[in-house]
Amino acid sequence: MMSVKNFTYNLLFLILLGSCISPPDNFPSVPEVAFKGMEFVSTNSSDSLIVSITFKDAEGDLGLNATDVDPPFNALEFKRDNTGALILYGKRPSEAPQFNPIDWAVNPTVNNIVVRDTVWVEQNQNHNNIFVKFFIKRNGVFSEFRWENPPFYTTFNGRFPRILNNNNTQAVEGTIRYSMLSFGWQSLFRNDTIRIDVQIQDRALNKSNIVSSPEVTLSQISRR
């Protein structure tokens, strides 16, 4: 069984300018990223696929801490019926999906009250700030490998922590190393050619450009 929910983050960044100085003209208000590298690290426990991107941002409002869970950074949106009531699994309408850990939450907290039931939900994309898409090459054509689909029902989207620990506006640039842990990388992709697309989002909900890795196999990027 693949373990795909564990993420680690290593950040290296450089604050370029103080808040009282205008950032360089080439520093964007919308974050800008570029691909830097990717490597695969195999261990006796979970393996790690690490992607590195560089970033620039004029305001420095990048990153989310664990306490950043109020809207618009809440994890879930709760679906309701036409009376405003939560939709429970035992009384789900015909159009509702079967149980899976993306569309249903077990005993969630709603308005500070724990609901002892299984509730129909929608994942809030703004809860995360780094978005990763996987593509696999078959017969010379790339197609997206969607982790959200069965049997995985998960995602490699996640969070990196705040670059600045205050609310000051400062231009920043640096490197984000985003490590995705799993026991099943090699058994799943074997010798396949894959590509990864990465995008980040600032706290004003501005999405960066999308950057793509080269076309690689795991053996080509394995750390020796």
N, C-alpha and C positions, 0 to 999 in steps of 0.2 A: 504494500500500500504506500502511495506516495505521501510524503509530508510536505505540504506546499504552503503552509501558513507562517513559517518562521522566516523573518527577515532581519538582517542586520545592516547597519549603515555605518560607513566610515566617511567622515567629512573632512576635507581640507579646503580651507577658504582663506581669502585675503581681503580684508576691508581696505578699499582703495582711498576713499575720501570721507571726510567728516560731513556731518549734516549741514554745515554752514557753507559748504563749497559746492558749486554746481558740478555734477558728474561730467565726465567726458562726453562729447557729442555722440560717440558711438556706443554709449551705454543705453540700452533700451528700457523703456518703462515696462513693456511686456518682456518677461524673461526670455533670454536667448540661450540656447544650448547647442553644443557640438559634440559629436561622438569622439571619445578618446581611446577606448579599448575595451576588450572583453576577454575573460579567462575562465577556465574551468578547473576547479580544484577538487580532486577526489581524495577522500579520507576513509578511515575505517568506520566512521559514523555517517552523517549526512554529507552529501556532496554539495558544492557551492558553485553556482554560476554567477559570476561577478561582472557587471557592466559599469563602465566609468564614463561619465559625461562631464564636460566643462560647462560653466554657466556664467552669465553676466546679467545683472539687474540693477537698474538705477536707484530703486527705492530700498532694496534689501529686504522686502517683505516676503521672504522665502522660508518655508519650513512650518511644521505644525508640531506642537508638543502633545503629550498624552492628555493634558488638561484642555486642549482645544476641541471640545465636543459640543459646544453650543452651536445653534444654526449660524452660518450655513455649513458647519463642519460636523454636524450630527451624522452618525453612522447609518441610521435607518429612517425611512418614511413609512408610516403605518397606513395601510389601505383601510378604507372605511366604506360602509354601505350607504345607501341614500338617506339613512336616518342619522348618519354620523357615527355609528357604532363600529368598533373594530370587527374585522372579519376573522372569525376563528376557524381553525381547520375542520372541526367537527360539523360546522355549519357553512362550509365553503360553497360558493356558487359553482355552477357547471364549468364556467370559464377559468376557474382558478386552477393552478398547476397542482400536480401531486407533490407530496412532501419532498423537499430538498432543502439544504442548508442555506441557499441563497434567497429563495422566495418565502421562507417561513422562519420565524424566530420563536424559540421555545422559552417561555417565562420571561419575556422582555420587560424592561422598565419603561412605562409610558407615563409621562407627566409625573415622574418621581414615585410612581406606584408600580409594584411588580404585578404583572398580569400572569396568573398561574394557568397558562394555556399556550397553545401554538397559534401565532398570529401571522396573517399574511402581510408581508412587508415588501418594500422596494429599497434596494441599496442606493444610498446617496453617494454619487460619484465625488462630490466635493469633500467627502470625509477624507479622501486620499489626496496626495499632492504629487505623486509620481505614478505614471501610467505606462505599462509595459505590454506590448503585443508581440506574440510569437508567430512566426511564419515558417512553414516547412515546405521544402521543395520536392515535388513528386512529378516525374515525367517532364522535368524541365520547367515546371510552373509552380510558383509559390502560392500557397493558400494559408489562411489564418488558422492557427491551432488554438481553438477557443477553450480555455480552461473552465469557463463558466458552464459549458455543456457537460452532460453526463459522460463518463462516470465521476468526473472530478468535482464539479460544482464549486469552484473556487476561483481565485484570481491571484495574479502576482502584482497587481497594483498595491501600493502601500504608501507609507509616509517616511519622509526624512525630517529630522527635528529642525527647530528654528535655527537659522544661520546667525541671527542677532537676537540677543536676549532682552532687548528693549524695543520700544516703538519708534526709535529715532529713524529718520530717513537717511540711509547711507548707501552709496554705490558699493556693490560687492561683486567679486568674481572668484572662481575657485573650481574645485572638482568634487563631484559626488560619486562615491563608489557604492553601488547598490548590490548587495549580495543576496541571492535567492537560494534558499536551502531546500534540498530534496534528497530522498533516498533513491529516486527513480530516474534521474536524468539519463543515465546510460541505457537502462533497459527500455526507456521510452523512445529516445531519439537514435540510439545506436550509431550508425554511420550516416544518418541523414544530414543533408545540408539544411541549415536553419538560418534565420535572420531575426533580429529583434529590433522593434521600433520603440523609442522612448520619448516621453513628453513630461514636462513638469508644469505645475500651476502655482501661482503666488496666492497670498491670502486675500487679494482683491479679486480672485477667481480668473485672472488672466492666464490663459494657457500659452505655453511657449510653442515654438516650432517643434516639429517632429524630426528626430534624427534616427537614422538606421545604422545598424552594425553592418559590417561586410557579410557576405555569404560564407559561412564556416561550418565545419563539423566539430564535434567536441574534442576529437583527437588533435585537431589543428590548434586549438586554443588551450590545451591542457598544460597546466603548470608542471614543469619538469623538476 
